[in-house]
Amino acid sequence: MSQVKPKVIAVSKIVPKPISPRHREFLHLTADANVIFSFPTGFREIAAPNDEYFSYDYAMEIPGHQFEIWFKVRSQKNDWKNYLAMKNDPRRQLPNPDTGYLAKGRAMAKTLCNDTVSVSRDIDQEVLRRYNANAGKSYLVDMPYRETTKHYKYALVLAIEKDHTGTILIVCFTDEKSPEFFRNVNRISHYLKFKS
């Protein structure tokens, strides 16, 4: 009588990449703002700036490609509670939190380029769909030679919001406004977006 040998199936356990304290804190901020973030391949975490001019939550770069990106993510939940509680009180009127992304994006663009914004545009509806967002604005700026921004020549600021939920501020840096730069910018919506 011949014996049938049992089939052996190899199971590999996928070990998640350890995350840094900065990454862990950023994941808490994104979760609070109802945003999903997954770390993209080909990128490396770098220290996010935190000084009197620039205060960001997280930063990454593509090594060897002169492409750096900074993120700031904020929940609007408390702002909405306050707005709804005070909207009928003429003595304590607050601005609509869903419009705050406009001021935040413009302020960052002006800070980066010393008050001269080259191009500002509404973000296309197709791009907003990829972010699961309701509105957004982009600002393309020429930058002065500055140590804090590692002497990059250009920045693209994206200010994105989802109604009653949160805002995402993204700054992408480059030395060349090349097709590769804009391809890298377009990749962002694949790893950072509002939950559906």
C-alpha positions in Angstrom: 0.0 0.0 0.0 1.5 3.3 -1.0 1.4 6.2 1.3 0.2 9.6 0.1 2.5 12.4 1.4 0.7 15.4 2.6 1.1 18.6 0.6 3.3 21.2 2.2 2.2 24.8 1.6 4.7 27.5 2.4 3.2 30.4 4.2 5.3 33.6 4.4 4.5 36.0 7.1 4.6 39.6 5.9 6.3 41.7 8.5 5.2 45.3 8.5 7.9 47.9 8.2 8.6 49.5 11.6 7.3 53.0 11.7 9.0 56.0 13.4 7.5 58.1 16.2 6.9 60.9 13.6 5.1 58.5 11.3 3.0 57.1 14.2 2.0 60.7 15.3 1.1 61.6 11.7 -1.1 58.5 11.5 -3.0 59.7 14.6 -3.5 63.2 13.0 -4.7 61.6 9.7 -7.1 59.3 11.5 -8.5 62.2 13.5 -9.1 64.1 10.2 -10.7 61.0 8.6 -7.7 60.7 6.2 -6.0 57.5 5.0 -2.3 57.6 4.6 -0.1 54.7 3.4 3.6 55.2 3.0 4.6 55.1 -0.7 7.4 52.9 -2.0 10.4 54.9 -3.3 10.1 57.6 -0.6 12.1 58.2 2.5 10.9 60.0 5.7 12.7 63.2 6.5 12.3 65.6 9.4 9.4 68.0 8.9 10.1 71.6 9.5 8.9 73.1 12.7 9.9 76.7 13.2 8.4 80.2 13.3 7.7 80.2 9.5 7.0 76.5 8.7 5.3 74.0 10.9 4.4 70.7 9.3 3.3 67.3 10.6 5.3 65.0 8.2 7.8 65.2 5.4 9.2 62.8 2.8 11.5 62.9 -0.2 12.4 60.7 -3.2 16.1 60.1 -2.8 18.1 61.3 -5.8 15.2 63.0 -7.5 15.1 66.5 -6.0 11.5 66.0 -4.9 10.4 66.8 -1.3 7.0 66.9 0.2 5.5 68.4 3.4 2.1 67.6 4.9 -0.2 69.2 7.4 -3.5 67.5 8.2 -6.2 69.0 10.4 -9.6 67.8 11.6 -12.5 70.3 11.3 -14.8 68.4 13.8 -14.3 70.8 16.7 -14.4 73.9 14.4 -17.8 72.7 13.1 -19.2 72.1 16.5 -18.2 75.7 17.5 -19.5 77.1 14.2 -22.9 75.5 14.6 -23.2 76.5 18.2 -22.4 80.2 17.5 -23.7 80.7 13.9 -26.9 82.4 15.1 -25.2 84.7 17.7 -24.3 88.0 15.9 -21.7 88.8 18.7 -19.7 85.6 18.2 -19.8 84.8 14.4 -17.2 82.5 13.2 -16.1 81.9 9.6 -17.4 78.7 7.9 -14.7 76.0 8.6 -15.2 74.6 5.1 -13.6 77.7 3.6 -10.5 77.8 5.9 -8.4 75.8 3.3 -8.3 78.9 1.1 -6.7 81.2 3.7 -4.3 78.4 4.8 -3.1 77.6 1.3 -2.7 81.2 0.3 -0.8 82.0 3.5 1.6 79.2 3.0 2.2 80.1 -0.7 2.9 83.7 0.3 5.3 82.6 3.1 7.2 80.4 0.7 7.7 83.1 -2.0 7.8 86.3 0.0 4.3 87.5 -1.0 4.3 86.8 -4.8 2.2 83.9 -5.9 2.8 83.1 -9.6 -0.2 80.9 -10.4 -3.2 79.9 -8.4 -6.0 77.6 -9.6 -9.0 75.7 -8.3 -8.1 72.0 -8.2 -9.9 70.1 -11.0 -12.9 68.0 -10.0 -11.3 64.7 -11.2 -8.3 65.3 -8.9 -10.6 66.2 -6.0 -12.5 62.9 -6.6 -9.1 61.0 -6.2 -8.7 62.7 -2.8 -12.4 62.1 -1.9 -12.4 65.9 -1.3 -15.0 68.6 -1.9 -12.8 71.6 -2.8 -9.2 72.6 -3.3 -6.8 75.2 -4.5 -3.3 75.0 -5.9 -0.5 77.6 -5.8 2.6 77.4 -7.9 5.4 79.6 -6.6 8.9 80.6 -7.5 11.0 80.5 -4.3 13.8 82.7 -3.0 17.1 81.1 -2.2 16.5 79.9 1.4 18.2 77.5 3.7 14.9 76.3 5.3 13.6 75.1 2.0 16.9 73.6 1.0 17.3 76.1 -1.8 14.6 74.5 -4.0 13.5 76.8 -6.8 9.8 76.0 -7.0 7.0 74.8 -4.8 3.4 73.6 -5.5 1.0 74.1 -2.6 -2.2 72.1 -2.5 -4.9 73.1 -0.1 -7.7 70.5 0.0 -10.8 70.1 2.2 -13.6 67.7 2.7 -16.8 69.4 4.0 -17.3 69.1 7.8 -14.3 66.8 8.0 -10.8 68.1 7.6 -8.2 69.9 5.6 -4.9 68.7 4.0 -2.1 71.1 3.2 0.6 69.6 0.9 3.8 71.4 -0.3 5.9 69.8 -3.0 9.4 71.1 -3.8 11.5 70.8 -6.9 14.2 72.5 -8.9 12.6 71.8 -12.2 8.9 72.1 -13.3 9.3 68.9 -15.3 6.8 66.2 -16.3 8.4 64.0 -13.7 7.7 66.5 -10.9 4.0 66.7 -11.9 3.8 62.9 -12.1 5.2 62.7 -8.6 2.6 65.2 -7.4 -0.2 63.2 -9.0 0.9 60.1 -7.1 0.1 61.8 -3.8 -3.7 61.0 -4.2 -2.8 57.3 -4.2 -1.4 57.3 -0.7 -3.2 60.2 1.0 -6.9 60.8 0.8 -10.1 61.4 2.8 -12.0 58.3 3.7 -15.1 57.7 1.5 
